[in-house]
């Protein structure tokens, strides 16, 4: 029987990818398991994937759109909010689920060997089903609000991919941190809630004063959310914001994976 030694060395990226490729079937199983667990013993099942953004959109449309008069770059505010909520809800749910993934599956750490990073990765990828279902509602909302769509919709996978990579970065880091410091389970929902108001979900990026724009660009969700809206509703892309999102997301993912590899040698003792 081969002996596998887990150490804190950071192997080359190609060897890490090769290892994950060998375990691709296990990753598929973990994703499917997370999907089934999410809707087990629920009366409405996958309907929650639509209800969560839809009900939140209605609340935002009433309080921010009608009462507060929040601008929406020429779009109906309800549609503007819904398009911003889709990547945000995917990101927030994925980070929360990934952050608890290893703590909730101690047997995967202490009894068998697998690349531990597959566990938070599966928690993130499982959220793509909810995102896909929620996107289907736009088939009815876009013609209802009489908003035009053009060929830029083919670019929609770009912000979606960036959202997945950013959720992976934040989820992997939160997961590794949560094994050592259980305070993370209490701090994470609070941090995610603050991140909502620091992102252009309920307001457009154009509302932010020019002097504060560089800080907004440091938030990779800004470019992702605005890119999401631009590809859906035939709006001009802010390539500067999207490029900043690519740079920050790539850096965050690299740092998160390095931290995870450095501390995973202690997971079996701590979990």
KAQUILIN-V81604 format. One record per pair of residues at least 24 apart in sequence whose C-alpha atoms are under 7 Angstrom apart, sorted by the first residue. I is the first residue (numbers start at 1). J is the second residue. If there is no record, write none. Layout:
i = {I/I}
j = {J/J}
//
This chain:
i = {6/7/8/8/8/8/9/10/10/27/27/30/31/31/31/31/34/34/35/49/49/49/50/50/53/53/53/57/57/70/71/72/72/73/81/81/83/84/84/85/86/87/87/90/90/91/91/92/94/94/94/94/94/95/95/95/97/98/98/98/98/98/99/99/99/99/99/100/101/102/103/103/106/109/109/110/120/120/120/121/124/124/147/148/148/149/149/149/150/152/152/153/153/155/156/156/156/159/159/159/162/162/163/165/166/166/169/169/169/172/172/172/173/173/176/179/179/179/180/200/217/217/218/220/220/220/220/221}
j = {265/265/261/262/263/265/262/258/261/118/122/122/122/123/125/126/123/126/126/130/133/134/133/134/82/85/86/81/82/203/203/203/204/204/201/202/229/201/225/201/131/163/225/127/131/163/167/192/123/124/127/167/171/167/170/171/123/123/124/171/172/175/171/172/174/175/178/175/175/175/179/271/271/267/268/268/171/172/175/168/167/168/233/233/234/232/233/234/234/231/234/231/232/231/228/231/232/224/227/228/224/246/224/249/249/253/252/253/256/256/257/260/256/260/260/267/270/271/270/225/241/244/248/244/245/248/249/245}
//
